[in-house]
Amino acid sequence: MGYNSDEIRGVLVQVGEERLLLPNATVAEVLARVAVEPLEGAPDWLAGQIAWHGWHVPLVSFARLASLGEEAVQRNNRVVVLKALGNNEAMPYFALLTASFPQLASVARDSLLADASEEDLPRGVQMRVLLGDQSALLPDLEALERTIAEAMATVTVPA
C-alpha cells in the first residue's frame, strides 16, 4: 500500500472522556498489563514510572493532567510509550495511560479542521480538531514534556 502525502497518519488514544490524536511517528510501542512503580511526591497526574527497554519511563495520566476525567492505574490499562521530541537525554521517552487499545487513523490534510468552539483548551492541549463528525485533541507534546521533566525533578525516584 502506498503512502498518500495528503494524509496525516496518526494514532487515536482514549484519555478520560476525550481522544488524543498523536502523530504516528511519535509512538514507540503500545503495552498492556505493565507494572507501574509509584513515585513519592508526584503530582496526581504523574501515575508513576514503568521499566521499558532499560529505561525508567514516566507514566502520565493525561486525563488527570488536563482535567478530562479520572483514570485509575489498573492491571488492564494500556500504556502508549512515546518518543520525546525535546532532546532531553535524561527523558527520551514518556508514556500515556489509556483504558483501551489505540486506533490507527489516516486523516486527509484538508479534512483536519480546527474546532474553534472552545475558548479555553484543557491543560496540555494545543487544539481541538474535527475528524469527520467526531472531535479529538491535539496535545502540545513539547509543553507536556517540559511539564513532565519539571515534575520528575521534584519526585523521589526509587533506587
Secondary structure, 3 states (H helix, E strand, C coil): CCCCCCEEEEEEEEECCEEEEEEHHHEEEEEECCCCECCECCCCCEEEEEEECCEEEEEECHHHHCCCCCCCCCCCCEEEEEECCCCCCCCCEEEEEECCCCEEEEEEHHHEEECCCCCCCCCCEEEEEEECCEEEEEECHHHHHHHHHHHHCCCECCC
